[in-house]
Amino acid sequence: MNPQPEVTSAKLELLSRKLQKLYSRVLELEREFAPGLSGLALLDRLMKDPQWAWLRSLSSVVADMDHVLSQKDAPTHGDGAAVAAHVRGLLFGEGDLIDDKFLSHYRPLLQHDPELASLHGELRTLLRDLPAEPVDEAQRLHARHQWAMRCKHRLHGE
């Protein structure tokens, strides 16, 4: 039996807020290597600079989640499983959605910053409450496709 949509929405909202905190902390740590960088200069770097491209995976997941959460239709059980799989692959290197480019930058930061490590642990706990993806590949791919279609509208300004 699938959980009620409200439960999935609440869990995804909490996950999104925690990911935003993690992203903010990562940015703080990265800005230590680029002192004085703020405002539009920082935004420009985040969007265009190849050295900062690794962070786009994290900001994209957060933006997708927030976009889906703002839609009239509540996130489904499949949405929860798909986004959790993306986050597990991104932050923990688990599953088949691993982002090695992100992990190669993120893991050293994680090892040297207790605050980031704490947020990482909190995210691990939150992910335990989200559904796992279906074992059946066809069902898993269908759920990922459904998630991608919901996120697609954000990319096209719809």
C-alpha positions in Angstrom: 0.0 0.0 0.0 1.3 3.5 -0.9 1.5 6.2 1.7 -1.0 9.1 1.5 0.1 12.0 -0.8 0.4 14.4 2.2 2.9 12.2 3.9 5.1 12.1 0.7 4.8 15.9 0.3 5.8 16.5 3.9 8.8 14.2 3.7 9.9 15.7 0.4 9.5 19.2 1.8 11.7 18.3 4.8 14.2 16.6 2.4 14.3 19.8 0.2 14.9 22.1 3.2 17.7 19.9 4.5 19.3 19.7 1.0 19.1 23.5 0.8 21.0 23.7 4.1 23.6 21.3 2.8 23.9 23.2 -0.5 24.3 26.5 1.5 27.0 24.9 3.6 28.9 23.6 0.6 28.7 27.0 -1.0 30.1 28.6 2.2 33.0 26.1 2.1 33.7 26.6 -1.6 33.6 30.4 -1.2 36.6 30.1 1.1 38.6 29.4 -2.1 37.1 32.5 -3.8 37.1 35.3 -1.2 34.9 38.3 -2.0 32.7 36.4 -4.4 29.1 37.2 -3.7 25.9 38.4 -5.4 25.8 38.3 -9.1 29.4 37.3 -9.4 28.7 34.2 -7.4 25.6 33.4 -9.4 27.5 33.9 -12.6 30.2 31.4 -11.4 27.6 28.9 -10.3 25.9 29.0 -13.7 28.8 29.3 -16.1 32.1 28.5 -14.6 33.3 24.9 -15.4 35.1 24.8 -12.0 31.7 25.2 -10.2 29.8 22.9 -12.6 29.9 20.0 -10.1 27.5 21.9 -7.8 24.8 22.1 -10.5 23.7 18.5 -9.9 22.7 19.4 -6.3 21.0 22.7 -7.1 19.1 20.9 -9.9 17.7 18.2 -7.6 16.6 20.9 -5.1 15.0 23.0 -7.9 13.2 20.0 -9.3 11.9 19.0 -5.9 10.6 22.5 -5.1 9.0 22.7 -8.6 7.2 19.4 -8.1 6.1 20.4 -4.6 4.6 23.6 -5.9 2.4 21.8 -8.4 -1.3 21.3 -7.8 -0.9 17.5 -7.9 0.8 16.1 -4.8 3.9 14.1 -5.3 3.3 10.3 -5.6 4.9 7.4 -4.0 6.9 6.9 -7.2 8.0 10.5 -7.1 9.3 10.0 -3.6 11.2 6.9 -4.7 12.7 8.5 -7.8 13.9 11.6 -6.0 15.3 9.6 -3.1 17.2 7.5 -5.6 18.7 10.7 -7.2 19.8 12.0 -3.8 21.2 8.6 -2.7 23.3 8.5 -5.9 24.4 12.1 -5.6 25.3 12.3 -1.9 26.1 8.7 -1.0 27.2 7.1 -4.3 24.5 4.5 -4.0 22.5 2.9 -6.8 22.9 3.5 -10.5 22.4 7.3 -10.4 25.9 8.1 -9.1 27.5 11.4 -10.0 31.2 10.8 -9.7 32.0 14.5 -10.6 30.0 15.7 -7.7 31.3 13.0 -5.3 34.9 13.8 -6.1 34.4 17.4 -4.9 31.9 16.7 -2.1 33.6 13.8 -0.3 36.7 15.8 0.7 34.6 18.7 2.0 32.5 16.2 3.9 35.6 14.7 5.6 36.9 18.1 6.7 33.7 19.9 7.9 31.8 18.6 11.0 28.7 20.8 10.1 28.5 19.3 6.6 29.0 15.8 8.0 26.2 16.4 10.4 23.8 17.5 7.6 24.9 14.5 5.6 24.0 12.2 8.4 20.6 13.9 8.8 19.9 13.4 5.1 20.8 9.7 5.4 18.2 9.4 8.2 15.5 11.3 6.2 16.1 9.1 3.2 15.3 6.0 5.3 11.7 7.3 5.5 11.4 7.6 1.7 10.4 4.7 -0.4 13.0 2.6 -2.2 12.7 2.3 -6.0 10.9 -0.8 -7.3 13.1 -3.8 -7.9 11.5 -4.3 -11.3 13.5 -2.4 -13.9 10.4 -1.4 -16.0 8.6 0.0 -12.9 11.7 1.8 -11.8 12.3 3.4 -15.2 8.6 4.3 -15.4 8.7 6.1 -12.0 11.9 7.9 -13.1 10.2 8.9 -16.3 7.2 10.2 -14.5 9.5 12.2 -12.2 11.4 13.6 -15.2 8.2 14.7 -16.9 7.1 16.6 -13.8 10.5 18.3 -13.6 10.6 19.0 -17.3 8.1 21.8 -17.0 10.5 23.7 -14.7 13.2 23.6 -17.4 10.8 25.0 -20.0 9.3 27.7 -17.8 5.9 26.2 -17.7 
